[in-house]
């Protein structure tokens, strides 16, 4: 089971919850599971969020594997100048 | 003072021939002889000149636009206004790795219901000459209903402030407000319990800060040439950090298929984030489509200042508490960033970066994205981070002094390191902040004696860095040379660094590889040059493409030798039998394999198309000495040292160039640069005479120390380096001024009149 942590404003879409345990083998499965559990979060998942799996940030990487017991943070995507 | 490279213990053990050396750049001769073609250098037969009519009002409703007189002026071939652009839904959609609201973008490139800032585009013409185009602009009649305007971020947040967007309801607030305001969004990042943390603190510093909008101040103005044929096929040449992004934006704004627009990036005379958006390009395409002739558009410097960039100004409150032995117990920040006319200030990354250099248990940052009657802000090197980290680093310095601690020791005691949970959530992997602090403390600069009226300051900085979608192709030519095609415009010497990585992989000399910045129809989608991503991401794509070519070269040699391909290995530019069992064959050079490529299967081309992940965060620490002229208030930077982790400096000279350039831009931000608006809401200093950027005579030689704590996710250990160097200078200089004068400045810029006034107040006991 991966432990998902929602940072920033995301808890506003989850009824205040900031941590969740989910079965997800990759980022897309994580998004799907989160969207099912928190429908208000769904519009933000695939378009505006990055994930950090055990500290490493991934952007637009649906099929990045999530190891069992990984800590996964959801955070805003980063661009740059 | 020689520049220095400090290699960490994780450096790759591979013996490198090119990576880490300082060859001349392949585009250097063209650039110093004037042969290189920048945005304004393109011309086509039959080309028209396009010009933009801009609003003189900071805020006004457009009641009508009459272009009839301009349209009949001899020489005028096309006129476009808001009526030539379809309206867009208000939705944030991904464009590359950026979220874009095309409803705002279409209104920014051409005003629709209202003009929202001095300089907002209202109409554009294409004519046979510059003079005719200018005359035509004067014949366009716009009936404005002027509206009250608001320039200052705090005034814009007042309940009775003039509203820029009557339908803007603040996002990120529960429950949603029932009235519109100029606050587009509220963001929040928090860990731990800040109240409990402050309760443990024995010393607390709390201050408010203000920064002014500053422009990226690229020397080359925005420029493009568009040519749309009768069948709707479009060619666009422009100066940009990302021609694929330009293509996508223009296709969306003009309702065109992406495949119908081919964009070629010119050489670029600076961007720093400001050339990641579109201004002229959709207008030139629309004019060209109407006139069926090529159209060239070039912004004047006045237009660049009034209608492009800048980055946000901000109002901030920072509070940090610590124990007497120097451990930070809590940190808190309120950040109010002005976004300009449309939402989208970099307050979110600013909030995430604010306390990133520190290992903290209790943090809370709240950010506000606020619209004002100024040009819509654009990215500027580490967007958002220099602003928030400036304020935080000033407070950290003041706290260290109150505690009687050396400011570097105080930072070391609280520094983020591998395993530290960043204030924005995840834990850091291998990072080099501690190493930069240690190198800074050991640097001779840090202990050198200071003269009269001089002071020394330090500050650290952080930026994430990114990867992203990237393609590369490596064509092996019949004579054993190669052409490297990449999709990221070269701003800081990336042609050289990418070719160095290709040469390393292929095992051939650097000058046998010619780099090309491919157009959007010649190479797959590639995200822009930004986010300090090119040496990292285009580097990974280049390495992948080279390894693909090497695999093919080995396969061809295997065919010739009639042995399995896995019995061939590549070493120093030669295919060789992998061992004694593979057979006894004379090694074949790349040139020998390439020469017979046609007979062994056809051309050899290495390809790579990736979404690069694993960008390594970057940290730096700066030391600066300033000298204050107490009679004039002028502050002179007399010595400056940048220490930053590059992961691996592929081309150290260009890494040093990034460090030096970022520091100099930060010096300008700290001491002189600001947008000055009059009571009428019009920009009063849209030119380099009145908007004072540092010139060579204003700054000393910027010393650099390259720390190398390798990024384990890159084959050579590369981290991005382009953005972090602009983060520490403002705080470092503020801290140096505090050291010199005993006065804590909390507003940027610290220009001579402000410094003089502060000296006078201090002398008067104020």
Interface residues (C-beta under 8 A of the other chain):
Chain A: X5 X7 X8 X9 X12 X47 X48 X52 X54 X55 X56 X57 X58 X59 X60 X61 X64 X71 X73 X75 X76 X77 X78 X79 X80 X81
Chain B: X92 X93 X94 X97 X98 X99 X172 X174 X186 X187 X188 X189 X216 X272 X273 X274 X276 X348 X349 X351 X352 X379 X380 X381 X382 X383 X424 X425 X426 X427 X428 X429 X463 X464 X465 X466 X467 X468 X469 X530 X531 X532 X533 X611 X613 X614 X615 X713 X723
